Amino acid sequence: MGDPFQDVDAAGEEFISAFADSMDERQSDSTMEEIVSRYLGKLKFAKDGLTVEVGCGAGAVTRRIAEKANPGRVIGFEPSVGFVNEAKARVGGYDNVKFEVAHGASLPLETGSVDILIMHTVLTHVEDPAALLTEARRVLKSGGNLVVCDADFSKASLGNLPNDPLDACAKMFVEEFVTDPYAVAKLQRLATTAGFSVEDFSFQSRSVLDNDQMLPWVEETGKVLMKRGEIGEELHKGLVAEYRRRATEGTLYGYQVFATLIARNP
């Protein structure tokens, strides 16, 4: 199967709801809060400025942006109607943010109208990241900032023993749910080729030890294998139960690396 994040609406309501919850839980993790707070803290938000998040999903990060940018305006663009509906339902009391359906390669914005544009865990799920960066440069003002934060999925793991079945699920999740696991390695070249000047490029490790934040990696992989007829429901339930057992007993070990690039539009 192809990366379902390329066409979230086709994946169905159950997928949308599950990953909207997963994104909220992931962003509530202290490491993810630190990652987002760190790059937001390096940006200057004008009171009358416009900040855009491309590929905002269900708005977990957009809400953090809106809090930091207030009273400046924030727009979250997302190609999935389902995710946009979830984002609107979860927005809470943030009145300086709105959500619209749009593809990152074709934004309904005037040239040079955006102060800051953020892509959080987006480029690993698109076939043509250069198109999104070209569009970002078009809509950004001269001197405006681009922020790209994404996971290096090539380094992700759920393993803590040789031939770990949970790590096999993690590896398959990357194969089935990520378009380009090596996108992070290409970020600087992609940004400079698009005409941006890279000002900061940093990495942060993230461990998942005692919660369900990487459980979809096991659940959704198992669903794919069951649909193919390669495993039965009992094995799927067993893998989920093993994840939860480790989380409860303190033997779970999930690992990811996140990269953050901040660049300026000349």
C-alpha positions in Angstrom: 0.0 0.0 0.0 1.1 3.6 -0.5 1.5 6.1 2.4 -2.1 6.7 3.6 -1.1 10.2 4.7 -0.9 11.2 1.1 -4.7 10.8 0.9 -6.0 10.7 4.5 -9.7 10.9 3.6 -9.4 7.8 1.5 -8.1 6.0 4.6 -11.4 6.4 6.3 -13.0 8.0 9.4 -11.5 5.4 11.8 -8.0 6.2 10.6 -8.6 10.0 10.8 -9.9 9.8 14.4 -7.2 7.4 15.6 -4.3 9.5 14.2 -5.9 12.8 15.3 -5.8 11.4 18.8 -2.3 10.1 18.3 -1.1 13.5 17.1 -2.5 15.2 20.2 -0.9 12.6 22.5 2.4 12.8 20.7 2.5 16.6 20.9 1.7 16.5 24.6 4.9 14.5 25.2 7.5 16.6 27.0 10.1 16.1 24.3 7.8 17.1 21.5 6.7 20.2 23.5 10.3 21.1 23.9 11.1 20.7 20.2 8.2 22.9 19.2 8.8 25.4 21.9 12.4 25.7 20.9 11.8 26.5 17.3 8.9 28.8 18.1 11.1 30.6 20.6 13.6 31.4 17.8 11.0 33.2 15.7 9.7 36.7 15.9 5.9 37.0 15.6 4.6 40.4 14.6 1.3 41.6 16.2 -0.2 42.1 12.7 1.7 39.1 11.1 0.5 36.0 9.4 1.8 32.6 10.3 0.9 29.6 8.2 1.2 25.9 9.0 1.2 23.6 6.0 0.0 20.1 6.5 -1.5 20.9 9.9 -3.3 17.6 10.4 -5.8 17.9 13.3 -4.1 21.0 14.6 -2.0 19.8 17.5 0.9 22.0 16.6 -1.2 24.8 15.1 -2.7 25.4 18.5 0.8 25.9 20.0 1.6 28.3 17.2 -1.6 30.3 17.7 -0.7 30.7 21.4 2.8 31.9 20.6 1.7 34.2 17.7 -1.2 35.8 19.4 -2.6 38.3 18.5 -1.1 37.6 15.1 -3.1 35.5 12.7 -2.5 31.8 12.1 -3.9 29.6 9.3 -3.6 25.9 9.2 -3.8 24.4 5.8 -4.4 20.6 5.3 -5.5 18.7 2.2 -7.6 16.3 4.3 -11.2 17.4 4.8 -11.4 14.9 7.7 -8.4 16.3 9.5 -9.6 19.9 9.0 -12.9 19.0 10.6 -11.1 17.4 13.5 -8.9 20.5 13.8 -11.9 22.8 13.9 -13.5 20.6 16.6 -10.4 20.6 18.8 -9.3 24.2 18.4 -10.7 25.3 21.8 -10.5 29.0 22.7 -7.9 30.1 20.2 -9.7 32.8 18.2 -6.7 33.9 16.1 -6.5 30.7 14.2 -8.5 29.1 11.3 -8.2 26.0 9.3 -8.7 25.5 5.6 -8.5 22.7 3.1 -5.6 23.2 0.7 -2.6 21.4 -0.7 0.9 22.7 0.3 2.0 23.0 -3.3 -0.9 25.3 -4.1 -1.9 27.7 -1.3 -4.7 30.2 -1.7 -2.5 33.1 -0.6 -1.0 36.1 -2.3 2.7 36.2 -3.2 4.8 37.6 -0.4 1.9 37.7 2.2 3.2 35.4 4.9 5.7 36.2 7.7 6.4 32.6 8.9 5.6 29.3 7.3 5.9 26.0 9.3 5.8 22.4 8.1 5.7 20.0 11.0 6.1 16.3 10.0 5.0 16.9 6.5 7.8 16.4 4.0 8.3 12.7 4.9 4.8 12.1 3.6 4.9 13.8 0.2 6.3 12.6 -3.1 7.5 16.0 -4.3 8.8 18.1 -1.3 10.5 20.5 -3.7 7.0 21.7 -4.9 6.0 22.6 -1.3 9.2 24.5 -0.7 8.8 26.4 -3.9 5.3 27.4 -2.9 6.5 28.3 0.5 9.1 30.7 -1.0 6.4 32.2 -3.2 4.0 33.1 -0.3 6.7 34.2 2.2 7.7 37.8 2.5 11.3 38.8 1.8 13.0 38.1 5.1 10.3 35.7 6.2 11.1 32.4 8.0 10.5 28.8 6.9 10.5 26.1 9.6 10.6 22.4 8.7 10.5 19.9 11.6 10.3 16.2 10.8 11.2 12.8 12.0 14.2 10.8 10.6 12.1 7.7 10.2 15.2 5.8 8.9 16.4 5.8 12.6 13.1 4.9 14.3 13.0 1.8 16.4 10.7 -0.2 18.8 13.3 -2.9 19.5 14.9 -3.9 22.8 16.0 -7.4 21.9 17.3 -9.3 18.8 14.6 -10.0 16.2 12.1 -8.1 18.3 8.6 -8.5 16.9 7.6 -4.9 17.9 10.6 -3.6 16.1 9.5 -5.6 13.0 6.2 -3.7 13.3 8.0 -0.4 13.5 10.1 -1.1 10.4 7.0 -2.2 8.5 5.2 0.9 9.7 7.9 3.1 8.1 7.7 1.1 4.9 3.9 1.3 4.7 3.1 4.8 6.2 6.1 7.0 5.3 6.8 8.2 1.8 10.5 9.1 2.3 12.1 7.9 5.5 15.3 9.7 4.5 13.8 13.1 3.9 15.6 14.6 6.9 19.0 13.9 5.3 17.9 15.9 2.3 16.4 18.9 4.1 19.3 21.4 3.8 19.8 20.7 0.1 16.1 20.9 -0.6 15.9 24.3 1.2 18.9 25.8 -0.5 17.9 24.5 -3.9 14.5 26.2 -3.4 16.4 29.5 -2.7 16.3 29.7 1.1 19.2 30.6 3.3 19.5 28.0 6.1 20.1 29.6 9.5 19.7 26.7 11.9 19.7 22.9 11.6 19.4 20.9 14.8 18.4 17.4 16.1 16.6 16.1 19.1 16.2 12.5 20.3 12.9 11.3 21.5 12.2 8.2 23.6 8.8 6.5 24.1 9.0 4.5 27.3 5.6 4.2 29.1 2.8 5.4 27.0 0.7 4.6 23.8 2.3 7.2 21.6 3.9 4.6 19.2 1.1 2.1 19.7 -0.4 3.0 16.2 2.8 1.7 14.7 1.8 -1.7 16.0 -1.9 -1.5 15.6 -2.0 0.0 12.1 0.8 -2.4 10.9 -1.2 -5.3 12.2 -4.3 -4.2 10.4 -2.3 -4.1 7.1 -1.0 -7.6 7.7 -4.5 -8.9 8.5 -6.0 -7.3 5.4 -3.4 -9.1 3.4 -4.2 -12.4 5.1 -0.6 -12.6 6.4 -1.5 -12.8 10.1 -4.6 -13.6 12.1 -6.5 -11.4 14.5 -5.0 -13.3 17.5 -1.5 -12.4 16.6 -2.5 -8.8 16.0 -4.1 -8.7 19.5 -1.0 -10.3 20.9 1.3 -7.7 19.5 -0.9 -4.9 20.8 -1.0 -6.6 24.2 2.8 -7.0 24.2 3.3 -3.2 23.5 1.0 -2.4 26.5 2.6 -5.0 28.7 6.0 -3.4 28.1 4.6 0.1 28.7 3.1 -1.0 32.0 6.2 -2.9 33.2 8.7 -0.3 32.1 10.4 -2.4 29.4 9.1 -0.5 26.3 11.7 1.4 24.3 10.7 3.4 21.3 13.2 5.7 19.7 13.0 8.6 17.2 15.1 11.5 16.0 13.6 14.8 15.0 15.3 17.4 12.9 14.4 21.1 12.8 15.5 23.4 10.0 15.0 27.2 10.1 15.6 29.2 6.9 15.1 32.7 5.7 13.6 33.8 2.4 16.1 36.3 0.9 
